Amino acid sequence: SAPAKPQPGAVLKLDSINVNLADNHYLKIGLALQTTTKASADIDGSRALDIAISELSGQKMQHLAVPAKREKAKSALVKQVSQAYDGEIMDVYFTEFVMQ
C-alpha cells in the first residue's frame, strides 16, 4: 500500500527577512511553515530561512513577478525545506512577498 499522506499540524510563522535580488533589487519575504502532526514541538525555522535566502538570492525581480515562475520557485523551496526537516514540514506559505 502507499505511504500515508502526512496530516497537517501547527503552522509556525517566521519573522520576515530581506533577500538581495539581482540588479540592486530586494525582496522582503515572510514565511510560515506548515508542520505535520509528527513534527516536534520545538521546530527552529532558521534552516527554512537559510534555504529561502539561498534559493531566492540573486534572482531577477522580473522573474519572480510572474506568478507561474514564483510558484515554481516556491515549489522548489517547499521541496528543499521538507527534505531539510525530514518531512516534519509539509508546506511553506508566503505571508509577505514585497519586491523593490
Stockholm file with secondary structure:
# STOCKHOLM 1.0

chainA/1-100         SAPAKPQPGAVLKLDSINVNLADNHYLKIGLALQTTTKASADIDGSRALDIAISELSGQKMQHLAVPAKREKAKSALVKQVSQAYDGEIMDVYFTEFVMQ
#=GR chainA/1-100 SS CCCCCCCEEEEEECCCEEEECSTTCEEEEEEEEEEETTSCTTCCTHHHHHHHHHHHTTCCHHHHTSHHHHHHHHHHHHHHHHHHTTTSEEEEEEEEEEEC
#=GC SS_cons         CCCCCCCEEEEEECCCEEEECSTTCEEEEEEEEEEETTSCTTCCTHHHHHHHHHHHTTCCHHHHTSHHHHHHHHHHHHHHHHHHTTTSEEEEEEEEEEEC
//
